Amino acid sequence: MFKQANGVKYTSFMAGLHREVLFDWYIEVGCRTGRIFANARGKTIAVDPFFRAEANIIGSKPALHVFQQTSDDFFASEFLKAMKVKLSFSFLDGMHLFEFLLRDFMATEKASDPKGVIALHDCCPFSHEMTTRDLSAIPKQAWTGDVWKLIPILMEYRPDLRIIVLDAAPTGVVLISGLDPKSKVLDKKYAEITELYADMTLEEFGLEAFNALFDYEDTAGFMAAGYPLFSGVKLPEEAALKPEKVTP
């Protein structure tokens, strides 16, 4: 039986987070309309191969860098290194194939502040159909692909990381802290990991085994507590500018 995420919708979680916390540098991979990063108030980097932004996505940001390209091409450009960026928060919601998300995580961690947080979206499917890797058979409704694999992969290969899985509807939000930008573990094990997991389905991994890896944390409770995981990445209060309106 699937353990479905039925908490506060992830868009509301993200809107509240950007209202509560002013990040120095924020990156979002997989943006499309820009409705999530529109609420960010710090320096923002947005990456998506096909943008469809029509609303005001700049807001009160001091800087917005938009890259209409794949995440692989973006990270290969070394823009982050050139700008000496230390990411405070990253939201990864790009291509829903595990090897893509794994590469995005690896590149993002390298550019992160050690006290930063990386969020992964869509890692908690609620049907086997939505986990397909077949791009010609993507469901018309929700599609998570096989990025669920990031949970067991990171737990096995990076036990030093702290992983929290929020029950943010509809497919969870995984928050990762305790980052180590200098870690080379995933780089060294990337070929091994991709070979091991490439053809593995959730049925083969075992739904019960997957469910046993984590317990959901209540998203509403996390929000009510003031987003405690992010306390280390807040800027001084005098730098925080509360927005007049946040898009839900």
DRENMARDO-52484 format. One record per residue: x, y, z of N, C-alpha, C, O, CB in turn. Coordinates in pm, whole numbers, padded with zeros to 5 digits, always signed. Glycine has a CB too. Example, Ala and Ser with C-alpha at 12.3 -4.5 7.8 and 13.67 -1.06 7.14 Angstrom:
2
+01319-00569+00780+01230-00450+00780+01320-00330+00780+01424-00332+00846+01131-00447+00905
+01285-00225+00708+01367-00106+00714+01290+00003+00787+01341+00114+00804+01408-00060+00572
***
This chain:
248
+00085-00120+00000+00000+00000+00000+00088+00125+00000+00183+00135+00077-00096+00001+00123
+00056+00218-00086+00133+00341-00095+00108+00430+00026-00004+00441+00075+00101+00415-00223
+00216+00493+00072+00207+00588+00183+00200+00727+00121+00303+00791+00098+00330+00574+00283
+00080+00773+00095+00063+00897+00018+00082+01022+00104+00047+01025+00222-00074+00900-00045
+00139+01124+00043+00158+01252+00108+00029+01332+00099-00009+01377-00009+00276+01330+00044
-00037+01351+00211-00166+01419+00213-00165+01547+00296-00269+01593+00343-00273+01326+00265
-00047+01603+00315-00037+01724+00396-00063+01851+00317-00125+01848+00211+00098+01731+00460
-00013+01962+00371-00026+02091+00305+00033+02082+00164+00137+02019+00146+00044+02203+00387
-00032+02142+00066+00018+02136-00071+00157+02198-00080+00187+02298-00013-00079+02209-00166
+00242+02138-00161+00382+02182-00167+00396+02327-00211+00489+02395-00168+00461+02093-00261
+00306+02376-00295+00314+02515-00338+00290+02610-00221+00353+02716-00212+00212+02543-00449
+00200+02573-00132+00175+02655-00013+00294+02649+00082+00330+02749+00144+00046+02609+00059
+00354+02532+00093+00473+02517+00176+00585+02607+00125+00649+02677+00203+00520+02371+00178
+00608+02605-00006+00716+02686-00063+00687+02835-00052+00778+02914-00026+00737+02648-00207
+00561+02874-00072+00525+03015-00060+00548+03064+00082+00603+03172+00104+00378+03037-00101
+00506+02983+00180+00526+03019+00320+00673+03026+00356+00715+03113+00432+00455+02920+00411
+00752+02933+00303+00895+02931+00331+00962+03058+00280+01042+03119+00351+00961+02808+00268
+00930+03098+00158+00991+03220+00103+00940+03345+00174+01008+03447+00175+00963+03229-00047
+00822+03339+00231+00772+03451+00311+00847+03460+00444+00877+03569+00492+00620+03436+00335
+00878+03344+00502+00940+03338+00634+01091+03357+00630+01148+03419+00720+00908+03205+00698
+01155+03305+00526+01301+03305+00522+01353+03381+00401+01310+03356+00288+01354+03161+00522
+01445+03472+00424+01511+03546+00317+01645+03477+00290+01737+03487+00371+01530+03697+00354
+01655+03409+00177+01776+03338+00142+01873+03429+00068+01832+03514-00011+01744+03214+00057
+02001+03412+00094+02101+03490+00023+02101+03450-00125+02082+03535-00212+02242+03470+00086
+02122+03320-00152+02116+03267-00289+02021+03148-00292+02032+03056-00212+02257+03224-00340
+01928+03152-00385+01830+03045-00402+01833+02999-00548+01834+03082-00639+01686+03092-00362
+01836+02867-00569+01829+02815-00705+01709+02722-00718+01677+02646-00627+01959+02742-00744
+01645+02729-00834+01533+02638-00862+01557+02575-00998+01575+02644-01098+01396+02714-00858
+01556+02444-01000+01572+02369-01125+01438+02305-01160+01384+02227-01082+01685+02260-01112
+01385+02340-01277+01253+02292-01317+01149+02392-01274+01076+02369-01178+01224+02154-01256
+01140+02504-01345+01057+02617-01300+00931+02639-01383+00826+02672-01329+01139+02742-01303
+00944+02621-01514+00838+02642-01611+00770+02777-01596+00817+02873-01656+00735+02533-01599
+00663+02790-01520+00592+02917-01511+00656+03016-01415+00627+03136-01421+00450+02892-01469
+00741+02968-01327+00805+03056-01230+00721+03085-01108+00757+03171-01027+00840+03183-01294
+00609+03015-01091+00519+03047-00980+00580+03018-00844+00540+03079-00744+00391+02970-00994
+00677+02925-00836+00741+02896-00708+00846+03002-00677+00841+03065-00571+00805+02755-00709
+00942+03022-00768+01050+03117-00737+01003+03262-00742+01077+03351-00701+01165+03097-00833
+00883+03287-00792+00829+03423-00791+00823+03477-00648+00834+03598-00626+00689+03428-00855
+00807+03389-00551+00795+03430-00411+00930+03451-00342+00934+03510-00234+00717+03327-00336
+01039+03406-00403+01171+03423-00343+01207+03570-00336+01170+03648-00424+01277+03345-00422
+01279+03608-00230+01312+03750-00211+01461+03778-00216+01503+03893-00222+01258+03797-00079
+01543+03671-00215+01687+03689-00223+01735+03675-00366+01654+03666-00459+01759+03588-00133
+01866+03672-00385+01922+03653-00518+01882+03513-00567+01901+03414-00497+02079+03670-00517
+01827+03507-00687+01764+03384-00736+01819+03342-00872+01847+03424-00959+01614+03403-00746
+01835+03210-00886+01877+03150-01013+01768+03052-01055+01730+02965-00977+02017+03079-01001
+01718+03066-01176+01610+02981-01226+01658+02909-01351+01709+02971-01444+01482+03063-01256
+01641+02776-01354+01688+02695-01466+01576+02606-01519+01518+02528-01444+01809+02609-01424
+01546+02619-01648+01445+02536-01711+01465+02544-01863+01489+02654-01915+01299+02581-01669
+01455+02433-01935+01474+02440-02080+01360+02505-02156+01377+02547-02271+01495+02302-02133
+01242+02514-02093+01125+02573-02161+01043+02656-02063+00952+02605-01999+01037+02461-02223
+01074+02783-02052+01000+02871-01961+00866+02912-02022+00852+02927-02144+01083+02996-01927
+00767+02929-01934+00637+02980-01974+00590+03083-01871+00475+03080-01828+00533+02865-01989
+00677+03170-01834+00646+03269-01730+00572+03387-01791+00616+03446-01889+00775+03316-01661
+00458+03420-01730+00378+03532-01777+00350+03634-01668+00315+03748-01697+00248+03482-01834
+00366+03593-01542+00340+03684-01430+00469+03756-01391+00574+03734-01451+00282+03607-01310
+00460+03841-01289+00577+03911-01237+00659+03813-01153+00620+03779-01042+00536+04035-01152
+00772+03768-01206+00855+03671-01135+00977+03736-01070+01058+03667-01007+00900+03562-01230
+00991+03867-01085+01106+03937-01028+01075+03985-00885+01155+03964-00794+01145+04057-01115
+00961+04047-00869+00922+04092-00736+01025+04183-00672+01072+04278-00735+00898+03974-00647
+01060+04155-00546+01155+04239-00472+01297+04184-00475+01383+04231-00401+01110+04252-00329
+01322+04085-00560+01455+04025-00567+01562+04129-00606+01537+04212-00694+01455+03908-00667
+01678+04126-00543+01786+04214-00587+01850+04166-00717+01913+04245-00788+01892+04224-00479
+01833+04036-00749+01889+03983-00873+01814+03855-00910+01783+03773-00824+02041+03955-00860
+01786+03839-01040+01723+03717-01090+01797+03675-01216+01800+03748-01315+01570+03740-01119
+01857+03557-01212+01932+03503-01326+01851+03387-01384+01830+03285-01317+02076+03457-01284
+01807+03402-01507+01722+03302-01571+01800+03231-01682+01857+03296-01769+01593+03367-01629
+01801+03098-01677+01874+03020-01775+01778+02922-01843+01730+02827-01781+01991+02944-01709
+01752+02946-01970+01662+02859-02045+01747+02750-02112+01778+02757-02231+01580+02940-02152
+01784+02650-02032+01867+02540-02079+01853+02424-01982+01792+02437-01876+02016+02585-02091
+01908+02310-02019+01901+02195-01930+01989+02221-01808+02080+02303-01813+01945+02065-02003
+01960+02151-01702+02041+02168-01581+02184+02120-01603+02278+02179-01550+01977+02092-01463
+02202+02013-01681+02338+01966-01711+02419+02076-01778+02534+02100-01742+02333+01841-01801
+02359+02144-01876+02429+02252-01947+02455+02369-01853+02561+02431-01858+02347+02298-02068
+02358+02398-01768+02377+02510-01674+02494+02484-01580+02583+02568-01566+02248+02532-01592
+02495+02367-01516+02602+02339-01421+02737+02329-01491+02840+02364-01434+02573+02210-01345
+02738+02281-01615+02863+02271-01691+02919+02409-01726+03039+02423-01749+02840+02190-01819
+02833+02509-01729+02877+02645-01762+02961+02708-01652+03032+02806-01676+02757+02734-01790
+02955+02651-01533+03029+02699-01416+02992+02843-01377+03075+02917-01324+03178+02691-01443
+02867+02879-01404+02819+03011-01364+02829+03029-01213+02869+03135-01165+02673+03032-01410
+02794+02925-01139+02797+02935-00993+02937+02964-00941+02955+03044-00850+02744+02806-00930
+03035+02897-01001+03174+02918-00960+03221+03058-00997+03288+03125-00920+03265+02813-01025
+03184+03101-01117+03225+03233-01163+03167+03344-01076+03233+03446-01053+03182+03254-01308
+03045+03324-01029+02978+03423-00945+03008+03404-00797+02960+03480-00713+02829+03418-00968
+03086+03301-00765+03121+03268-00626+02996+03250-00541+02986+03298-00428+03210+03379-00564
+02900+03177-00599+02772+03155-00531+02786+03047-00425+02845+02942-00448+02663+03116-00633
+02730+03074-00308+02713+02975-00204+02563+02964-00177+02504+03051-00113+02794+03014-00073
+02504+02859-00226+02359+02845-00221+02308+02823-00078+02359+02739-00004+02315+02730-00309
+02207+02900-00042+02142+02884+00088+02032+02779+00081+02012+02701+00174+02085+03017+00137
+01960+02779-00031+01848+02685-00049+01834+02652-00196+01847+02738-00283+01716+02743+00008
+01806+02525-00222+01788+02478-00360+01662+02393-00367+01636+02311-00279+01911+02398-00409
+01584+02413-00473+01463+02334-00495+01479+02266-00630+01479+02331-00734+01332+02424-00491
+01494+02133-00628+01521+02056-00748+01396+01982-00794+01348+01891-00726+01635+01956-00725
+01344+02023-00908+01218+01969-00961+01228+01957-01113+01134+01989-01185+01097+02058-00920
+01343+01910-01159+01367+01902-01302+01321+01771-01362+01215+01719-01327+01512+01922-01331
+01401+01717-01454+01367+01593-01523+01347+01480-01423+01431+01457-01337+01476+01556-01624
+01234+01408-01436+01198+01307-01337+01255+01168-01367+01185+01067-01362+01049+01298-01328
+01383+01166-01398+01458+01042-01410+01570+01050-01307+01638+01153-01297+01514+01019-01557
+01591+00943-01231+01674+00952-01112+01816+00999-01139+01874+01071-01057+01678+00820-01044
+01875+00958-01253+02013+00997-01281+02026+01147-01303+02129+01206-01272+02065+00921-01402
+01920+01210-01356+01921+01355-01374+01916+01424-01238+01993+01516-01211+01803+01400-01462
+01824+01380-01153+01811+01442-01021+01937+01417-00937+01978+01504-00861+01687+01388-00949
+01996+01300-00951+02119+01271-00877+02229+01368-00920+02301+01421-00835+02162+01125-00900
+02243+01390-01051+02345+01484-01098+02315+01626-01050+02406+01700-01012+02354+01481-01252
+02187+01664-01052+02149+01797-01004+02185+01812-00856+02236+01916-00814+01998+01821-01024
+02158+01707-00779+02192+01713-00636+02342+01726-00616+02387+01808-00536+02140+01587-00563
+02419+01647-00688+02564+01650-00675+02620+01788-00706+02703+01841-00632+02629+01545-00766
+02575+01847-00817+02624+01977-00858+02579+02087-00762+02654+02180-00732+02578+02010-00999
+02456+02075-00714+02402+02175-00622+02474+02171-00488+02506+02276-00432+02252+02153-00602
+02499+02052-00437+02567+02041-00308+02706+02105-00315+02749+02171-00220+02579+01894-00265
+02775+02086-00427+02909+02143-00442+02908+02295-00432+03007+02355-00389+02969+02102-00576
+02797+02357-00470+02787+02504-00468+02711+02555-00347+02681+02675-00339+02720+02553-00594
+02679+02468-00253+02598+02507-00138+02681+02550-00018+02794+02506+00000+02509+02393-00098
+02623+02638+00061+02677+02667+00193+02657+02541+00277+02551+02479+00268+02608+02793+00258
+02754+02502+00359+02737+02382+00441+02612+02384+00530+02559+02279+00567+02859+02364+00529
+02566+02504+00563+02445+02517+00645+02320+02528+00559+02210+02549+00611+02456+02638+00736
+02335+02515+00430+02221+02525+00340+02134+02401+00338+02163+02302+00406+02268+02554+00201
+02028+02409+00261+01930+02299+00251+01899+02276+00103+01887+02371+00025+01799+02331+00332
+01886+02150+00066+01844+02113-00069+01712+02039-00059+01698+01946+00020+01952+02026-00142
+01613+02080-00139+01483+02014-00140+01464+01939-00271+01494+01992-00378+01368+02117-00120
+01415+01816-00262+01384+01735-00379+01233+01717-00386+01168+01688-00285+01456+01598-00374
+01177+01735-00504+01033+01721-00520+00998+01591-00592+01078+01537-00668+00977+01840-00597
+00877+01542-00567+00818+01427-00639+00886+01293-00611+00885+01205-00696+00823+01453-00786
+00944+01277-00494+01011+01151-00460+00920+01051-00391+00965+00942-00353+01130+01179-00372
+00792+01085-00374+00699+00998-00301+00576+00969-00388+00472+01033-00371+00656+01064-00166
+00587+00874-00479+00475+00842-00570+00360+00775-00495+00378+00722-00385+00523+00751-00684
+00241+00777-00557+00127+00708-00495+00064+00607-00590-00049+00562-00568+00022+00810-00450
+00136+00572-00697+00096+00463-00785+00220+00416-00860+00316+00491-00875-00017+00507-00885
+00217+00291-00908+00329+00240-00984+00334+00303-01123+00441+00323-01179+00321+00087-00996
+00216+00335-01179+00208+00391-01313+00285+00523-01323+00348+00551-01425+00062+00413-01354
+00282+00603-01218+00344+00735-01222+00496+00729-01208+00563+00832-01217+00287+00822-01115
+00552+00610-01184+00696+00597-01169+00767+00553-01297+00887+00528-01295+00727+00499-01059
+00694+00545-01407+00753+00496-01531+00870+00582-01580+00872+00703-01560+00647+00491-01638
+00966+00516-01644+01077+00586-01709+01051+00604-01858+01127+00670-01927+01208+00509-01688
+00943+00546-01905+00909+00550-02047+00848+00686-02081+00733+00714-02046+00810+00435-02084
+00924+00771-02147+00877+00906-02177+00763+00909-02278+00698+01012-02296+00991+00988-02229
+00739+00795-02344+00627+00788-02438+00500+00740-02369+00394+00732-02432+00662+00695-02555
+00510+00707-02241+00395+00655-02167+00374+00731-02037+00332+00672-01937+00412+00507-02139
+00403+00859-02038+00385+00941-01918+00236+00959-01889+00161+00995-01980+00454+01078-01933
+00191+00934-01766+00049+00950-01733+00002+01094-01757+00081+01188-01745+00023+00910-01586
-00124+01110-01789-00178+01242-01815-00188+01325-01688-00183+01448-01692-00314+01231-01880
-00201+01258-01575-00211+01330-01448-00071+01345-01388+00017+01402-01452-00307+01257-01349
-00051+01295-01269+00079+01311-01202+00182+01212-01255+00151+01095-01281+00063+01292-01051
+00307+01261-01271+00418+01176-01312+00539+01210-01226+00587+01324-01228+00451+01193-01464
+00587+01113-01151+00705+01135-01069+00829+01073-01130+00941+01102-01088+00683+01078-00930
+00810+00987-01233+00924+00915-01284+00983+00829-01173+00912+00786-01082+01029+01011-01341
+01113+00803-01181+01173+00716-01080+01268+00791-00986+01366+00734-00937+01249+00604-01148
+01237+00919-00959+01321+00994-00866+01301+00950-00721+01372+00997-00632+01292+01142-00878
+01206+00859-00697+01193+00799-00564+01324+00733-00521+01352+00718-00402+01078+00695-00563
+01404+00694-00620+01529+00623-00593+01630+00708-00517+01721+00655-00455+01590+00576-00723
+01613+00842-00522+01708+00927-00450+01703+00904-00300+01805+00921-00232+01679+01073-00480
+01589+00865-00247+01580+00842-00103+01667+00725-00061+01753+00743+00025+01434+00817-00061
+01651+00605-00118+01741+00495-00079+01886+00519-00119+01977+00478-00047+01693+00366-00140
+01909+00585-00232+02047+00610-00276+02121+00698-00176+02232+00664-00134+02048+00676-00415
+02062+00810-00138+02128+00901-00045+02141+00840+00093+02240+00864+00163+02053+01033-00038
+02042+00763+00134+02051+00699+00266+02164+00597+00271+02230+00581+00374+01919+00632+00301
+02187+00528+00160+02292+00426+00156+02431+00486+00136+02525+00451+00206+02264+00327+00047
+02442+00576+00039+02574+00625+00001+02616+00751+00076+02735+00783+00082+02576+00652-00145
+02520+00824+00133+02552+00946+00207+02481+00947+00342+02395+01032+00366+02514+01072+00125
+02515+00853+00428+02449+00847+00560+02481+00969+00647+02419+00988+00751+02490+00721+00633
+02578+01050+00604+02613+01171+00678+02510+01281+00661+02506+01376+00740+02749+01221+00634
+02426+01271+00561+02324+01371+00536+02205+01352+00629+02175+01241+00672+02278+01365+00391
+02138+01462+00660+02013+01455+00737+01898+01467+00638+01890+01563+00562+02005+01568+00847
+01809+01368+00639+01699+01365+00543+01565+01367+00616+01537+01283+00701+01709+01240+00452
+01483+01465+00580+01348+01478+00633+01251+01472+00516+01271+01540+00415+01330+01612+00715
+01147+01391+00528+01047+01380+00421+00916+01440+00470+00851+01385+00559+01027+01231+00377
+00878+01551+00413+00753+01617+00449+00636+01556+00373+00652+01513+00259+00761+01768+00421
+00520+01552+00436+00401+01496+00370+00331+01601+00283+00209+01603+00274+00303+01442+00475
+00410+01687+00220+00354+01794+00136+00288+01733+00012+00354+01665-00067+00464+01895+00094
+00159+01758-00003+00084+01700-00115+00129+01760-00248+00169+01876-00252-00067+01722-00095
+00123+01683-00356+00073+01546-00358+00181+01437-00355+00149+01320-00337-00009+01527-00479
+00309+01475-00370+00414+01374-00384+00535+01402-00295+00647+01361-00328+00459+01365-00527
+00513+01471-00183+00618+01490-00085+00726+01590-00122+00745+01623-00240+00680+01363-00057
+00796+01637-00020+00914+01722-00037+01021+01666+00055+01000+01653+00176+00883+01874-00005
+01136+01633-00002+01248+01578+00075+01346+01691+00104+01398+01754+00012+01319+01462-00002
+01371+01717+00233+01463+01822+00273+01594+01759+00319+01595+01670+00404+01402+01909+00386
+01704+01805+00263+01835+01748+00292+01926+01856+00347+01947+01960+00285+01896+01684+00166
+01981+01830+00466+02074+01923+00529+02198+01846+00574+02212+01727+00545+02007+01996+00650
+02288+01915+00643+02415+01853+00678+02502+01836+00557+02576+01738+00545+02392+01719+00745
+02494+01932+00466+02561+01923+00337+02714+01930+00350+02767+01995+00440+02513+02033+00245
+02781+01863+00259+02928+01864+00254+02971+01894+00111+02985+01802+00030+02988+01728+00304
+02992+02021+00078+03028+02059-00059+03156+01994-00110+03178+01987-00231+03042+02207-00066
+03239+01946-00020+03365+01885-00061+03356+01733-00079+03454+01669-00117+03472+01917+00041
+03241+01676-00051+03226+01531-00062+03243+01483-00206+03191+01545-00299+03089+01487-00008
+03315+01374-00224+03337+01314-00356+03273+01176-00366+03290+01106-00467+03487+01305-00385
+03200+01137-00263+03144+01001-00257+03055+00972-00378+03072+00869-00443+03065+00983-00128
+02962+01059-00407+02869+01034-00516+02938+01040-00651+02900+00968-00744+02756+01134-00512
+03038+01124-00664+03114+01130-00789+03181+00995-00815+03178+00943-00927+03219+01244-00784
+03242+00940-00712+03314+00814-00726+03219+00696-00747+03254+00599-00813+03400+00791-00604
+03099+00705-00690+03005+00594-00696+02896+00612-00802+02807+00528-00812+02941+00576-00562
+02903+00721-00880+02795+00750-00974+02771+00636-01072+02657+00595-01092+02827+00877-01049
+02875+00585-01135+02859+00476-01231+02801+00352-01165+02715+00285-01223+02994+00442-01297
+02847+00323-01045+02795+00208-00972+02647+00225-00939+02568+00132-00955+02874+00187-00843
+02610+00344-00895+02472+00372-00858+02379+00363-00978+02274+00300-00972+02461+00510-00794
+02419+00426-01087+02332+00426-01206+02317+00285-01264+02210+00250-01314+02388+00520-01312
+02420+00207-01259+02410+00070-01309+02318-00014-01221+02240-00095-01271+02549+00005-01316
+02327+00007-01090+02246-00070-00996+02098-00035-01004+02013-00123-00995+02296-00047-00855
+02068+00094-01022+01929+00141-01014+01862+00165-01149+01740+00185-01153+01925+00266-00935
+01937+00164-01257+01881+00204-01387+01754+00130-01424+01655+00192-01464+01983+00182-01494
+01754+00000-01413+01639-00081-01456+01550-00126-01341+01455-00200-01362+01687-00201-01531
+01580-00083-01221+01503-00125-01104+01370-00051-01096+01366+00072-01103+01584-00103-00976
+01263-00125-01081+01131-00064-01063+01098-00061-00914+01163-00126-00833+01022-00142-01142
+00997+00016-00881+00956+00024-00741+00902-00111-00695+00918-00148-00579+00850+00134-00722
+00837-00183-00786+00788-00318-00752+00904-00410-00716+00895-00487-00621+00707-00378-00868
+01012-00401-00792+01129-00485-00765+01198-00444-00636+01242-00529-00559+01228-00478-00882
+01207-00314-00612+01268-00266-00488+01185-00309-00368+01238-00344-00263+01283-00112-00490
+01054-00306-00387+00961-00344-00281+00896-00223-00218+00964-00140-00158+01033-00425-00175
+00763-00214-00232+00692-00100-00177+00706-00093-00025+00723+00015+00032+00545-00106-00216
+00698-00209+00041+00712-00212+00186+00852-00168+00227+00868-00097+00327+00683-00353+00239
+00953-00210+00150+01091-00170+00181+01108-00019+00165+01178+00045+00243+01190-00246+00090
+01044+00037+00062+01052+00181+00040+00982+00256+00152+01036+00353+00206+00990+00219-00096
+00862+00213+00188+00787+00279+00295+00862+00275+00428+00850+00367+00509+00650+00212+00311
+00939+00169+00449+01011+00153+00576+01130+00248+00588+01186+00263+00697+01059+00010+00590
+01169+00311+00478+01286+00399+00481+01263+00529+00557+01357+00588+00608+01328+00430+00341
+01138+00572+00564+01111+00702+00626+00970+00709+00681+00882+00632+00642+01133+00814+00525
+00951+00802+00773+00819+00840+00822+00796+00985+00781+00887+01068+00791+00806+00820+00979
+00678+01016+00737+00647+01153+00698+00651+01246+00820+00610+01208+00930+00510+01161+00630
+00701+01366+00798+00691+01471+00898+00576+01562+00856+00561+01595+00738+00826+01551+00913
+00497+01603+00953+00381+01686+00925+00421+01823+00873+00488+01900+00942+00296+01701+01051
+00381+01853+00750+00419+01979+00687+00360+02098+00760+00428+02199+00781+00374+01981+00541
+00233+02088+00799+00168+02199+00870+00239+02228+01002+00258+02344+01038+00020+02167+00895
+00277+02123+01074+00348+02140+01199+00485+02202+01179+00529+02285+01258+00362+02007+01270
+00552+02162+01073+00684+02216+01040+00672+02365+01010+00756+02444+01053+00745+02142+00920
+00569+02402+00937+00547+02543+00904+00512+02623+01030+00562+02734+01049+00436+02557+00799
+00425+02567+01114+00382+02635+01236+00498+02658+01332+00498+02753+01411+00273+02556+01305
+00598+02569+01325+00715+02581+01412+00815+02683+01360+00919+02705+01421+00783+02446+01428
+00784+02745+01246+00872+02848+01191+00982+02795+01103+01089+02855+01094+00931+02925+01300
+00957+02683+01037+01055+02623+00946+01190+02606+01016+01290+02661+00970+01071+02711+00818
+01194+02530+01126+01314+02522+01210+01441+02477+01139+01550+02520+01176+01289+02430+01321
+01431+02393+01038+01550+02344+00968+01627+02456+00901+01746+02444+00874+01510+02240+00865
+01557+02567+00873+01617+02676+00798+01671+02788+00886+01712+02892+00834+01518+02731+00703
+01670+02770+01014+01713+02878+01104+01858+02918+01080+01894+03034+01099+01695+02835+01248
+01941+02823+01038+02082+02852+01017+02111+02929+00890+02222+02979+00873+02158+02726+01015
+02014+02940+00799+02040+03008+00673+01966+03141+00662+01967+03204+00556+02000+02918+00557
+01902+03185+00769+01836+03315+00766+01939+03427+00766+02046+03415+00825+01741+03331+00886
+01906+03536+00699+01988+03656+00704+01946+03738+00826+01840+03712+00883+01975+03739+00573
+02029+03836+00867+01991+03922+00980+01853+03982+00961+01814+04016+00849+02093+04034+00999
+01782+03993+01068+01643+04041+01062+01631+04175+00991+01534+04201+00921+01585+04052+01201
+01731+04261+01010+01721+04393+00948+01729+04387+00796+01692+04483+00728+01831+04482+01001
+01777+04272+00743+01786+04259+00597+01661+04202+00538+01642+04205+00416+01903+04172+00560
+01573+04148+00622+01454+04081+00573+01346+04182+00537+01309+04269+00617+01402+03982+00678
+01297+04169+00417+01187+04255+00371+01066+04169+00349+01063+04091+00254+01224+04333+00241
+00966+04179+00433+00846+04098+00422+00765+04143+00300+00739+04262+00285+00761+04108+00550
+00726+04051+00212+00648+04088+00095+00507+04124+00133+00453+04075+00233+00648+03976-00007
+00447+04210+00053+00309+04245+00079+00214+04129+00046+00111+04112+00111+00270+04368-00001
+00251+04051-00054+00163+03942-00095+00246+03826-00147+00346+03845-00217+00062+03991-00204
+00205+03706-00111+00275+03587-00156+00177+03503-00237+00064+03477-00194+00332+03505-00035
+00219+03461-00354+00133+03380-00438+00123+03239-00383+00226+03174-00367+00185+03377-00581
+00002+03187-00354-00011+03053-00299+00020+02947-00402+00013+02828-00372-00150+03033-00245
***
